[in-house]
Amino acid sequence: MRGSAGNPAASGDVREALRAIIEGKIVKRIRHELQWEGSTVTPVFIEELERLGYLPATVKSVKVEPGERVPAFFIDKEVAWFGWVFWEQFTSWKIRKLWGSVVKNARGDWDVQIPESRATTIYANESLKIEMDIDHPPEF
Protein backbone atom coordinates (compact mmCIF):
# COMPACT_ATOMS: atom_id res chain seq x y z
CA MET A 1 0.00 0.00 0.00
CA ARG A 2 1.08 3.52 -0.64
CA GLY A 3 1.79 5.74 2.34
CA SER A 4 -0.22 8.93 2.64
CA ALA A 5 0.82 10.22 6.04
CA GLY A 6 0.85 13.99 6.22
CA ASN A 7 -1.57 14.31 3.30
CA PRO A 8 -4.63 16.32 4.39
CA ALA A 9 -6.65 14.54 1.69
CA ALA A 10 -6.07 11.33 3.67
CA SER A 11 -8.28 12.50 6.57
CA GLY A 12 -10.88 10.20 8.09
CA ASP A 13 -13.76 12.02 6.36
CA VAL A 14 -12.15 11.66 2.93
CA ARG A 15 -11.39 7.99 3.53
CA GLU A 16 -14.97 7.42 4.67
CA ALA A 17 -16.29 9.07 1.49
CA LEU A 18 -13.97 6.96 -0.67
CA ARG A 19 -15.05 3.78 1.14
CA ALA A 20 -18.68 4.73 0.46
CA ILE A 21 -17.86 4.90 -3.28
CA ILE A 22 -16.07 1.54 -3.17
CA GLU A 23 -18.79 -0.24 -1.21
CA GLY A 24 -21.60 1.23 -3.30
CA LYS A 25 -24.14 1.10 -0.47
CA ILE A 26 -24.66 4.84 0.08
CA VAL A 27 -23.02 6.22 -3.07
CA LYS A 28 -23.74 4.75 -6.50
CA ARG A 29 -20.64 3.15 -8.00
CA ILE A 30 -20.23 4.82 -11.39
CA ARG A 31 -17.56 7.30 -12.53
CA HIS A 32 -15.96 9.39 -9.78
CA GLU A 33 -13.42 12.23 -9.89
CA LEU A 34 -10.66 11.51 -7.37
CA GLN A 35 -10.03 15.07 -6.22
CA TRP A 36 -10.66 16.83 -2.94
CA GLU A 37 -10.06 20.56 -2.43
CA GLY A 38 -7.92 20.73 -5.55
CA SER A 39 -5.72 17.76 -4.65
CA THR A 40 -5.71 14.24 -5.98
CA VAL A 41 -6.93 11.49 -3.68
CA THR A 42 -6.02 8.71 -6.11
CA PRO A 43 -3.34 7.18 -3.81
CA VAL A 44 -5.76 7.24 -0.87
CA PHE A 45 -8.48 5.67 -3.02
CA ILE A 46 -6.09 2.87 -4.00
CA GLU A 47 -5.22 2.32 -0.32
CA GLU A 48 -8.91 2.02 0.52
CA LEU A 49 -9.52 -0.31 -2.43
CA GLU A 50 -6.79 -2.62 -1.16
CA ARG A 51 -8.11 -2.47 2.42
CA LEU A 52 -11.52 -3.56 1.13
CA GLY A 53 -10.09 -6.48 -0.85
CA TYR A 54 -9.80 -4.89 -4.31
CA LEU A 55 -6.39 -6.01 -5.50
CA PRO A 56 -4.39 -5.00 -8.59
CA ALA A 57 -5.05 -7.36 -11.47
CA THR A 58 -5.52 -7.58 -15.20
CA VAL A 59 -8.76 -8.70 -16.79
CA LYS A 60 -6.99 -11.89 -17.88
CA SER A 61 -5.83 -12.70 -14.33
CA VAL A 62 -9.25 -12.30 -12.67
CA LYS A 63 -10.75 -15.69 -11.85
CA VAL A 64 -14.26 -15.53 -13.26
CA GLU A 65 -16.21 -18.14 -15.21
CA PRO A 66 -18.94 -17.60 -17.80
CA GLY A 67 -22.11 -16.83 -15.84
CA GLU A 68 -20.23 -14.93 -13.10
CA ARG A 69 -19.06 -11.36 -12.66
CA VAL A 70 -16.47 -9.73 -10.40
CA PRO A 71 -16.65 -6.07 -9.29
CA ALA A 72 -13.62 -3.99 -10.26
CA PHE A 73 -12.44 -0.41 -10.56
CA PHE A 74 -10.36 1.02 -13.39
CA ILE A 75 -8.42 4.14 -12.44
CA ASP A 76 -7.59 6.56 -15.23
CA LYS A 77 -5.39 9.26 -13.67
CA GLU A 78 -7.83 11.01 -11.32
CA VAL A 79 -10.99 9.21 -12.38
CA ALA A 80 -12.28 5.94 -10.92
CA TRP A 81 -14.60 3.92 -13.13
CA PHE A 82 -16.63 1.12 -11.60
CA GLY A 83 -17.50 -1.93 -13.64
CA TRP A 84 -17.45 -5.70 -13.82
CA VAL A 85 -15.17 -8.41 -15.17
CA PHE A 86 -17.33 -10.96 -16.94
CA TRP A 87 -17.74 -13.06 -20.07
CA GLU A 88 -19.83 -11.50 -22.84
CA GLN A 89 -21.62 -14.03 -25.02
CA PHE A 90 -22.20 -13.23 -28.68
CA THR A 91 -23.41 -16.67 -29.78
CA SER A 92 -23.56 -20.07 -28.10
CA TRP A 93 -19.92 -20.66 -29.13
CA LYS A 94 -18.42 -17.16 -29.23
CA ILE A 95 -17.65 -15.41 -25.93
CA ARG A 96 -15.05 -12.94 -24.69
CA LYS A 97 -13.82 -11.89 -21.27
CA LEU A 98 -13.74 -8.18 -20.51
CA TRP A 99 -14.13 -5.42 -17.95
CA GLY A 100 -17.01 -3.11 -18.79
CA SER A 101 -17.90 0.12 -17.00
CA VAL A 102 -21.37 0.57 -15.55
CA VAL A 103 -21.45 3.90 -17.39
CA LYS A 104 -22.94 3.35 -20.83
CA ASN A 105 -22.39 5.29 -24.05
CA ALA A 106 -25.07 6.65 -26.40
CA ARG A 107 -25.38 3.23 -28.10
CA GLY A 108 -26.04 1.53 -24.75
CA ASP A 109 -22.67 -0.21 -24.72
CA TRP A 110 -20.05 0.03 -21.96
CA ASP A 111 -18.48 3.50 -22.10
CA VAL A 112 -15.10 2.02 -21.15
CA GLN A 113 -14.14 -1.54 -22.07
CA ILE A 114 -10.95 -3.41 -21.29
CA PRO A 115 -10.44 -6.73 -23.10
CA GLU A 116 -8.46 -9.54 -21.52
CA SER A 117 -5.74 -9.03 -24.15
CA ARG A 118 -4.82 -5.65 -22.62
CA ALA A 119 -2.38 -5.51 -19.67
CA THR A 120 -4.25 -2.59 -18.05
CA THR A 121 -4.34 -2.63 -14.24
CA ILE A 122 -7.73 -2.81 -12.61
CA TYR A 123 -8.59 -3.37 -8.94
CA ALA A 124 -10.82 -6.43 -8.59
CA ASN A 125 -12.41 -8.14 -5.61
CA GLU A 126 -12.88 -11.82 -6.45
CA SER A 127 -14.43 -12.50 -3.02
CA LEU A 128 -17.46 -10.43 -4.14
CA LYS A 129 -18.06 -12.53 -7.27
CA ILE A 130 -21.74 -13.02 -8.10
CA GLU A 131 -23.73 -14.97 -10.64
CA MET A 132 -25.17 -13.32 -13.74
CA ASP A 133 -27.17 -14.30 -16.78
CA ILE A 134 -24.57 -14.73 -19.54
CA ASP A 135 -27.26 -14.13 -22.16
CA HIS A 136 -27.93 -10.71 -20.63
CA PRO A 137 -24.61 -9.31 -19.36
CA PRO A 138 -24.55 -6.80 -16.55
CA GLU A 139 -27.45 -4.49 -17.18
CA PHE A 140 -26.46 -1.95 -14.59
Buried (B, 14 or more C-beta within 10 A) or exposed (E): EEEBEEBEBBBEEBBEBBBBBBEEEEBEBBBBEBEBEEBBBBBBBBBBBBEBBBBEBBBEBBEBEEEBBBBBBBBEEBBBBBBBBBBBBEEEEEBBBBBBBBBEEEEEEBBBBBBBEBEBEBBBBBEEBEEBEBEEBBEB
